[in-house]
Amino acid sequence: MDRIVDLFFSFFKIGLFAVGGGPATIPYLMDLTETRDWFTMQELTNMIAISESTPGPVGLNMATYAGVTTVGVWGGLIASLGLVVPSVIVIIIIAKFLQNFSENRYVKAAFTGVRPAVTALIAMAVYNLCKVSLFVETESGLQPAIKTMVLAVIVFGLMRIKKLSKLHPAMWLFGAAVIGIIFRF
């Protein structure tokens, strides 16, 4: 029971402070890998990959996945509720006072300050994900995972081609999964 309460409040805090959507939850989930024994950094990268490739909001998918991994089906429900409840509360408050909020110069200034902080949090998450995804830890330290790096560069390059950039993200994930199976990354 204590673990379920802890799960709810951990994701409640994430939902309260992860301004910017699903990717903004990643730094908080990384923090959970260090402060809780719920999942490892490698499991987190798998969680992100699965959350990105399944329908629905990424943050909610990650909360559900983390909850199920940690406690089971009830954990998925509790973590998801914990993540969503703060947003519901804030949306109700904002909807009630929308005009006052949207025109208030202090609120505008606060959001102007929050946006770069969210960008920095997401950039740090990308950096950490690249470290885990593109490098392999060996006895002598981190070593580049050359095949993985080559695949990332190829996919990035192909996504820059206008016609290919219009492909649905699921197609990119499916293609990368097939390549991973064929070349056994």
WOSULCOR-V960085 format. One line per field, one symbol per residue. phi: phi as a letter, one per 30 degrees, with the letter a starting at -180 (. if undefined). A space follows every 50 residues. Layout:
BEGIN
phi->???
END
This chain:
BEGIN
phi->.ddddddeddddddddcddkjeeddeedddddddcbcdacdddddddddd ddccdjdeddddddddddddbjeddddddddeddeeddddddddddcedd ddcddddeddddddedddedddddddeddddddcbcdbdcjdbdcedddd dddddedddddeddddddedddddddddddddchd
END
